[in-house]
Amino acid sequence: MPHIRDFAGKRAHMIGIGGSSMSGLAGMLAQSGVRVTGSDSARSYMTDALNAQGIPVSIGHRAENVDGADLVIYSAAIAEDNPERARAAALGIPQMERATLLGQLMEGYRHAINVCGTHGKTTTTSMIAEVLVDTGLDPTVHIGGQLDYIGGSTRVGGHETFVVEACEFHASFLQFHPTIAVITNIEEDHLDYYRDLSDICHAFARFCELLPPHGVCIGNGDDPRVRDLLTRQHCKVVTYGMGEDCQWRPANLTYDETGCAQFDFAFEGNCVAHVALRVPGAFNVMHALATMVACVEVGASAKAVAQSLSQFTAPHRRFEHTGTVCGVELYTDYGHNPAEMYSALENASRQPHRRLWAVMQPHTYSRVKTLFKDYIHCCDLADEILITDIFAAREKDPGDIHATMLVDAIAATGQSVHYTPTFDDAEAYLRAHWQPGDLVITMSCGDIHLLNAQIQKHGETWTRA
């Protein structure tokens, strides 16, 4: 297996460079002296930004793109039969999967904070990163979203602390080298890769086995599967949550009218710091607790952590307010499994609104099939539901699942749901039926956020062609 340290001054070609993780890694490699090129299937603001940084990006996957490369790096979504990977194999160019690269980059750090879990990873990682920057601990960072505070998805800092979002998709996190693990929750997802929930739990157990004896395993004590995993660790264990048996808990917890929490951080019953969050929802209380534990473990003071958290705003596409059109508030959220979408709608329901519109872009055929029953009720809090066609992502249409099946199942429960296959269809329906004071939230980790941009571009007066 090649090691990235051997490629300083050489050329690494990245297939799928426009992704949030890959684009961030491209910048990190360029800063370390690697000559980076890349390709992606479509032009985006990310590919434009890379070109502006001096990293040339080819649009379209063509075999000749890898000619002259010393190393090819690809994401898990890029199959072996991709023309660029096939050419690299034919030419004998070494290849490396994105997770392997990320694991190699974190080697040798005294503190390698890995944030894993079915959901909540990006926000928790972002909170930890921002706090560590604010407290002067100069972290190197890699997250799966865009955080304005660090200027994107990555930050190259000192060589003491590395903060990374550790994703369980394709068991990618098993390539990492954690010294501190933060486990936000363990639930069903990625069932196109895992057999079942038991298989997912096994992967998380294997991930925790990567922790050294002097490591720390930080876990959500309210989650039964996380709690069970913590009982089997041979390193230091710290719990956080709402439950009385958790070591770190929120005391004197209250919420304002928009759902933002204010509370005291309590460690084993003793209040050590106070925080007033600017991001809404009970799950952000949990993210803040996890952040407090991780940052205290690497030497930050509790009061400094709380002060930083009081200024934190969410990364892009995490319950992000994108604008106001026709008196309607527009939000977007990255939530793509039913639990995440329900949480996003909980947040939305706390904001001032007349009617709440949920625009769901189901993500991948396999996820819709395996979590179909959960999808039926994930938008229960909405007054009106729009469903677009399924976003295929890395998958091919199997022919036995369609967005209309989800629409019919939701309609059978009595909810008001409408099939709007394209963004134009969704915009047309919204504009024909929304009223000032309504709130619209688009949800998916696909490209549904582009619907927000489309609506805002068309502005107050729009007529469908």
C-alpha positions as CSV (number, residue, x, y, z in Angstrom):
1,M,0.0,0.0,0.0
2,P,1.5,3.4,-1.0
3,H,1.8,6.1,1.7
4,I,1.0,9.7,1.0
5,R,4.2,10.9,2.7
6,D,6.2,9.4,-0.3
7,F,4.4,11.6,-2.9
8,A,5.7,15.1,-1.9
9,G,6.5,16.9,-5.2
10,K,4.7,14.2,-7.2
11,R,1.3,14.3,-8.9
12,A,-1.8,12.8,-7.2
13,H,-5.0,12.6,-9.4
14,M,-8.3,12.6,-7.4
15,I,-11.4,11.1,-9.0
16,G,-14.6,12.7,-7.6
17,I,-12.6,15.7,-6.4
18,G,-15.7,17.9,-6.2
19,G,-17.1,16.1,-3.1
20,S,-16.9,17.9,0.2
21,S,-14.4,15.5,1.6
22,M,-12.3,15.0,-1.5
23,S,-12.1,18.7,-2.2
24,G,-10.9,19.4,1.3
25,L,-8.3,16.7,1.1
26,A,-7.1,18.1,-2.2
27,G,-6.4,21.4,-0.5
28,M,-4.6,19.6,2.4
29,L,-2.4,17.7,-0.1
30,A,-1.6,20.8,-2.1
31,Q,-0.5,22.5,1.1
32,S,1.8,19.6,1.9
33,G,3.6,19.8,-1.4
34,V,1.7,17.3,-3.5
35,R,0.8,18.3,-7.1
36,V,-2.9,17.7,-7.2
37,T,-5.2,17.3,-10.3
38,G,-8.7,16.0,-10.3
39,S,-11.9,15.1,-12.2
40,D,-15.6,15.2,-11.4
41,S,-18.7,14.2,-13.2
42,A,-20.1,17.8,-13.1
43,R,-19.0,21.3,-12.6
44,S,-19.9,22.8,-9.3
45,Y,-19.0,25.7,-7.0
46,M,-16.5,23.3,-5.4
47,T,-14.7,22.5,-8.7
48,D,-14.6,26.2,-9.6
49,A,-13.1,26.9,-6.2
50,L,-10.4,24.3,-6.7
51,N,-9.5,25.7,-10.1
52,A,-9.2,29.1,-8.5
53,Q,-6.8,27.6,-6.0
54,G,-4.6,26.4,-8.8
55,I,-5.8,22.8,-8.7
56,P,-6.9,21.8,-12.2
57,V,-10.1,19.9,-12.5
58,S,-11.4,18.1,-15.5
59,I,-15.2,17.8,-15.9
60,G,-16.1,14.3,-17.0
61,H,-14.4,11.0,-16.2
62,R,-12.0,10.1,-19.1
63,A,-9.2,7.6,-19.1
64,E,-6.6,10.1,-20.3
65,N,-7.1,12.2,-17.2
66,V,-4.8,9.9,-15.2
67,D,-2.0,9.8,-17.7
68,G,1.2,11.0,-16.0
69,A,-0.1,10.7,-12.5
70,D,2.0,9.1,-9.8
71,L,-1.0,8.2,-7.5
72,V,-4.7,8.0,-8.0
73,I,-7.1,8.7,-5.1
74,Y,-10.8,7.9,-5.4
75,S,-13.8,8.0,-3.1
76,A,-15.9,5.0,-2.2
77,A,-18.5,6.0,-4.7
78,I,-16.1,5.5,-7.6
79,A,-16.4,2.0,-8.9
80,E,-13.5,-0.2,-10.2
81,D,-14.9,0.1,-13.8
82,N,-14.6,3.9,-13.8
83,P,-12.5,4.7,-16.9
84,E,-9.9,6.6,-14.9
85,R,-9.5,3.8,-12.3
86,A,-9.4,1.2,-15.1
87,R,-6.6,3.2,-17.0
88,A,-4.7,3.6,-13.7
89,A,-4.8,-0.2,-13.2
90,A,-3.6,-0.8,-16.8
91,L,-0.7,1.6,-16.3
92,G,0.2,0.2,-12.9
93,I,-0.4,3.6,-11.2
94,P,-1.0,2.9,-7.5
95,Q,-4.5,3.7,-6.2
96,M,-5.7,4.7,-2.8
97,E,-9.3,5.1,-1.4
98,R,-10.2,8.4,0.3
99,A,-10.5,6.9,3.8
100,T,-7.1,5.3,3.6
101,L,-5.6,8.7,2.7
102,L,-7.4,10.3,5.6
103,G,-6.2,7.6,8.0
104,Q,-2.6,8.2,6.8
105,L,-2.9,11.9,7.3
106,M,-3.9,11.6,11.0
107,E,-1.0,9.2,11.8
108,G,1.4,10.5,14.5
109,Y,-1.0,13.1,16.1
110,R,-1.0,13.0,19.9
111,H,-4.8,13.7,19.9
112,A,-6.8,12.2,16.9
113,I,-10.4,13.0,17.7
114,N,-12.7,10.9,15.5
115,V,-16.4,11.7,15.6
116,C,-18.6,8.9,14.5
117,G,-22.3,8.0,14.6
118,T,-25.3,7.5,12.4
119,H,-26.1,11.2,12.5
120,G,-24.8,14.4,14.1
121,K,-21.2,13.8,13.0
122,T,-20.7,17.0,10.9
123,T,-22.2,19.4,13.5
124,T,-20.3,17.8,16.4
125,T,-17.0,17.8,14.5
126,S,-17.6,21.4,13.5
127,M,-18.3,22.4,17.1
128,I,-15.1,20.6,18.3
129,A,-13.0,22.2,15.5
130,E,-14.3,25.7,16.2
131,V,-13.8,25.4,19.9
132,L,-10.3,24.1,19.6
133,V,-9.4,27.0,17.2
134,D,-10.9,29.5,19.7
135,T,-9.1,28.0,22.7
136,G,-5.7,28.2,20.9
137,L,-5.1,24.5,20.4
138,D,-4.6,24.9,16.6
139,P,-6.3,21.7,15.3
140,T,-5.9,20.2,11.9
141,V,-9.5,19.5,10.8
142,H,-11.4,17.5,8.2
143,I,-15.2,17.6,8.2
144,G,-17.9,16.4,5.8
145,G,-19.4,19.8,5.4
146,Q,-18.6,23.5,4.8
147,L,-17.8,25.5,7.9
148,D,-17.3,29.2,7.3
149,Y,-15.3,29.5,10.5
150,I,-12.4,27.5,9.1
151,G,-13.0,28.6,5.5
152,G,-14.3,25.3,4.1
153,S,-14.2,21.6,5.1
154,T,-10.5,21.4,6.1
155,R,-8.0,23.3,8.2
156,V,-4.2,22.6,8.4
157,G,-3.1,23.4,11.9
158,G,-0.4,22.2,14.2
159,H,0.8,18.6,14.6
160,E,-0.7,18.0,18.1
161,T,-4.5,17.6,17.4
162,F,-6.4,16.2,14.4
163,V,-10.2,16.5,14.4
164,V,-12.0,14.3,11.8
165,E,-15.5,13.2,10.9
166,A,-15.3,9.4,10.9
167,C,-18.0,8.0,8.6
168,E,-19.2,4.4,8.9
169,F,-20.3,4.3,5.2
170,H,-18.4,1.3,3.6
171,A,-16.7,1.0,7.1
172,S,-14.4,3.8,6.1
173,F,-13.6,4.7,9.7
174,L,-11.8,1.4,10.1
175,Q,-8.9,2.9,8.1
176,F,-8.4,5.6,10.7
177,H,-6.1,5.9,13.8
178,P,-8.2,7.4,16.6
179,T,-6.9,8.3,20.1
180,I,-10.2,9.8,21.1
181,A,-13.5,8.4,19.7
182,V,-16.8,10.3,20.0
183,I,-19.9,8.1,19.3
184,T,-23.1,10.2,18.9
185,N,-25.5,7.3,18.2
186,I,-25.8,4.0,16.5
187,E,-28.9,3.4,14.3
188,E,-29.9,1.7,11.0
189,D,-28.5,3.3,7.9
190,H,-26.3,2.3,4.9
191,L,-28.1,-1.0,4.6
192,D,-26.9,-1.3,1.1
193,Y,-23.5,-2.1,2.7
194,Y,-24.4,-3.5,6.1
195,R,-26.6,-6.6,6.5
196,D,-28.5,-5.3,9.5
197,L,-28.3,-3.3,12.7
198,S,-26.2,-6.0,14.3
199,D,-23.7,-5.7,11.5
200,I,-23.5,-1.9,12.0
201,C,-22.9,-2.4,15.7
202,H,-20.1,-4.8,14.9
203,A,-18.5,-2.2,12.7
204,F,-18.6,0.4,15.5
205,A,-17.1,-2.2,17.9
206,R,-14.2,-2.8,15.5
207,F,-13.7,0.9,15.2
208,C,-13.4,1.2,19.0
209,E,-10.8,-1.5,18.9
210,L,-8.5,0.9,17.1
211,L,-8.3,3.0,20.2
212,P,-5.0,2.6,22.1
213,P,-4.9,1.7,25.8
214,H,-4.3,5.3,26.7
215,G,-7.2,6.5,24.4
216,V,-10.6,7.8,25.4
217,C,-14.0,6.6,24.3
218,I,-16.7,9.2,24.6
219,G,-20.3,8.1,24.1
220,N,-23.9,9.1,24.2
221,G,-25.1,7.4,27.3
222,D,-28.8,7.8,26.3
223,D,-28.3,5.5,23.3
224,P,-28.6,1.8,24.4
225,R,-26.4,0.5,21.6
226,V,-23.7,3.1,22.4
227,R,-24.0,2.3,26.1
228,D,-23.5,-1.4,25.5
229,L,-20.4,-0.7,23.4
230,L,-18.9,1.5,26.1
231,T,-19.2,-1.3,28.7
232,R,-16.8,-3.4,26.5
233,Q,-14.0,-0.8,26.2
234,H,-10.5,-1.3,27.8
235,C,-9.6,2.4,27.7
236,K,-11.0,5.4,29.5
237,V,-14.8,5.9,29.0
238,V,-16.7,9.1,29.4
239,T,-20.5,9.4,29.0
240,Y,-22.7,12.3,28.2
241,G,-26.5,12.7,27.8
242,M,-29.7,13.6,29.5
243,G,-29.9,10.5,31.7
244,E,-29.0,10.7,35.4
245,D,-26.3,8.1,35.0
246,C,-24.4,10.1,32.4
247,Q,-21.2,11.8,33.7
248,W,-21.8,15.0,31.7
249,R,-25.4,16.4,31.7
250,P,-27.2,19.6,31.0
251,A,-28.5,21.2,34.2
252,N,-31.1,24.0,34.4
253,L,-32.0,23.4,30.7
254,T,-34.4,25.8,29.1
255,Y,-35.3,26.6,25.5
256,D,-36.2,30.0,23.9
257,E,-39.1,30.5,21.5
258,T,-37.0,29.4,18.5
259,G,-35.8,26.2,20.2
260,C,-32.3,27.4,21.2
261,A,-31.1,25.9,24.5
262,Q,-29.5,27.6,27.6
263,F,-28.1,25.3,30.3
264,D,-25.2,24.6,32.7
265,F,-22.7,21.9,31.8
266,A,-22.7,19.6,34.8
267,F,-19.9,17.0,35.4
268,E,-21.0,14.3,37.9
269,G,-23.5,16.8,39.4
270,N,-21.2,19.8,39.6
271,C,-22.0,22.8,37.3
272,V,-18.8,23.9,35.6
273,A,-19.9,26.4,32.9
274,H,-22.9,28.0,31.4
275,V,-23.9,28.2,27.7
276,A,-26.6,29.8,25.6
277,L,-26.6,28.1,22.2
278,R,-27.4,29.9,18.9
279,V,-28.4,26.7,17.1
280,P,-31.8,25.1,17.9
281,G,-32.9,21.7,19.0
282,A,-32.3,19.1,21.7
283,F,-29.9,17.3,19.5
284,N,-27.6,20.3,19.5
285,V,-27.6,20.1,23.3
286,M,-26.2,16.6,22.8
287,H,-23.6,17.8,20.3
288,A,-22.5,20.5,22.7
289,L,-22.1,18.0,25.5
290,A,-20.0,15.8,23.3
291,T,-17.9,18.8,22.3
292,M,-17.4,19.7,25.9
293,V,-16.1,16.2,26.8
294,A,-13.8,16.0,23.8
295,C,-12.3,19.5,24.3
296,V,-11.8,19.1,28.0
297,E,-10.0,15.8,27.3
298,V,-7.4,17.5,25.2
299,G,-6.8,20.3,27.7
300,A,-9.3,23.1,27.1
301,S,-11.0,24.7,30.1
302,A,-14.8,24.1,30.5
303,K,-15.5,27.8,30.6
304,A,-13.6,28.5,27.5
305,V,-15.4,25.7,25.7
306,A,-18.8,27.1,26.8
307,Q,-17.9,30.6,25.7
308,S,-16.9,29.4,22.2
309,L,-20.1,27.2,21.9
310,S,-22.2,30.3,22.7
311,Q,-20.9,31.8,19.4
312,F,-21.3,28.7,17.2
313,T,-23.4,28.7,14.1
314,A,-24.1,25.5,12.1
315,P,-22.2,24.5,9.0
316,H,-23.9,24.9,5.7
317,R,-26.8,22.6,5.0
318,R,-27.4,21.9,8.7
319,F,-30.8,23.6,9.3
320,E,-29.5,26.5,7.2
321,H,-31.7,29.5,6.6
322,T,-31.1,30.4,2.9
323,G,-33.4,33.4,2.5
324,T,-36.9,34.8,2.2
325,V,-39.0,34.8,-1.0
326,C,-42.6,36.1,-1.2
327,G,-42.7,36.3,2.6
328,V,-41.9,32.6,2.9
329,E,-38.8,31.5,4.9
330,L,-36.6,29.0,3.1
331,Y,-34.4,26.5,5.0
332,T,-32.4,23.5,3.9
333,D,-31.0,20.5,5.8
334,Y,-28.6,17.7,5.0
335,G,-30.8,15.2,6.8
336,H,-31.3,12.1,4.6
337,N,-32.4,9.3,6.8
338,P,-35.8,9.4,8.5
339,A,-34.4,10.2,12.0
340,E,-32.4,13.1,10.7
341,M,-35.3,14.5,8.7
342,Y,-37.7,14.2,11.7
343,S,-35.2,16.2,13.8
344,A,-34.9,18.9,11.1
345,L,-38.6,19.2,11.1
346,E,-38.7,19.5,14.9
347,N,-36.4,22.5,14.5
348,A,-38.5,24.0,11.8
349,S,-41.7,23.5,13.8
350,R,-40.2,25.8,16.5
351,Q,-39.6,28.7,14.1
352,P,-42.3,31.2,13.6
353,H,-44.5,30.0,10.7
354,R,-48.0,29.8,9.3
355,R,-47.7,26.4,7.6
356,L,-44.7,24.1,7.5
357,W,-43.7,22.7,4.1
358,A,-41.4,19.7,3.9
359,V,-39.7,19.1,0.6
360,M,-38.0,15.7,0.7
361,Q,-35.6,14.3,-1.9
362,P,-35.3,10.6,-1.0
363,H,-31.7,9.6,-1.0
364,T,-30.7,6.3,-2.8
365,Y,-32.9,3.5,-3.8
366,S,-31.5,1.1,-1.2
367,R,-32.1,3.5,1.7
368,V,-35.7,4.1,0.7
369,K,-36.3,0.4,0.4
370,T,-34.7,-0.7,3.7
371,L,-36.1,2.2,5.8
372,F,-39.4,2.6,3.9
373,K,-41.7,2.3,7.0
374,D,-39.6,5.0,8.8
375,Y,-39.9,7.3,5.8
376,I,-43.7,7.2,6.0
377,H,-43.7,9.1,9.3
378,C,-40.6,11.2,9.2
379,C,-42.5,14.2,7.9
380,D,-45.4,13.9,10.4
381,L,-44.7,17.4,11.8
382,A,-45.2,19.1,8.4
383,D,-48.5,20.5,7.2
384,E,-47.6,19.9,3.5
385,I,-45.2,17.4,2.0
386,L,-43.6,17.4,-1.4
387,I,-41.5,14.5,-2.6
388,T,-39.2,14.6,-5.6
389,D,-37.7,11.7,-7.5
390,I,-35.2,9.5,-5.6
391,F,-31.6,10.8,-5.8
392,A,-29.6,7.8,-7.1
393,A,-26.2,9.0,-6.0
394,R,-23.9,6.0,-6.5
395,E,-26.7,3.6,-7.3
396,K,-28.5,2.3,-10.4
397,D,-32.3,2.2,-10.5
398,P,-33.2,-1.4,-9.5
399,G,-36.7,-0.9,-11.0
400,D,-38.6,-2.0,-7.9
401,I,-38.8,1.2,-5.9
402,H,-40.1,4.7,-6.9
403,A,-40.8,7.9,-5.2
404,T,-44.5,7.5,-6.0
405,M,-44.6,4.4,-3.8
406,L,-43.5,6.6,-0.9
407,V,-46.1,9.3,-1.8
408,D,-48.9,6.7,-1.8
409,A,-47.9,5.2,1.5
410,I,-47.7,8.6,3.2
411,A,-51.1,9.6,1.6
412,A,-52.6,6.5,3.1
413,T,-51.9,7.9,6.6
414,G,-54.0,11.0,5.9
415,Q,-51.1,13.4,5.4
416,S,-51.1,16.0,2.7
417,V,-48.4,14.8,0.3
418,H,-47.7,15.6,-3.4
419,Y,-45.4,14.1,-6.0
420,T,-43.2,16.8,-7.6
421,P,-40.6,14.8,-9.5
422,T,-38.3,17.7,-10.6
423,F,-37.1,20.9,-8.9
424,D,-39.2,22.9,-11.5
425,D,-42.3,20.9,-10.4
426,A,-41.6,21.5,-6.7
427,E,-41.1,25.2,-7.2
428,A,-44.2,25.5,-9.3
429,Y,-46.3,23.7,-6.7
430,L,-44.9,25.8,-3.8
431,R,-45.4,29.1,-5.6
432,A,-49.0,28.1,-6.5
433,H,-49.9,27.2,-2.9
434,W,-47.6,28.9,-0.3
435,Q,-48.6,32.0,1.5
436,P,-46.6,34.7,3.3
437,G,-45.6,33.5,6.8
438,D,-45.1,29.9,5.6
439,L,-41.8,28.0,6.1
440,V,-40.3,25.7,3.5
441,I,-37.5,23.2,4.4
442,T,-35.8,21.1,1.8
443,M,-34.1,17.9,3.0
444,S,-31.5,15.5,1.6
445,C,-27.8,15.0,1.2
446,G,-28.3,15.0,-2.5
447,D,-28.6,18.2,-4.5
448,I,-32.0,19.5,-3.0
449,H,-30.3,22.6,-1.7
450,L,-30.1,23.7,-5.4
451,L,-33.9,24.1,-5.2
452,N,-33.5,26.8,-2.6
453,A,-30.9,28.5,-4.8
454,Q,-33.3,28.2,-7.8
455,I,-36.2,29.7,-6.0
456,Q,-34.2,32.6,-4.7
457,K,-32.7,33.2,-8.1
458,H,-36.2,33.5,-9.6
459,G,-37.2,35.9,-6.8
460,E,-40.6,37.3,-6.1
461,T,-42.1,37.1,-9.6
462,W,-41.7,33.8,-11.5
463,T,-43.7,32.3,-14.3
464,R,-43.0,28.7,-15.3
465,A,-42.1,28.4,-18.9
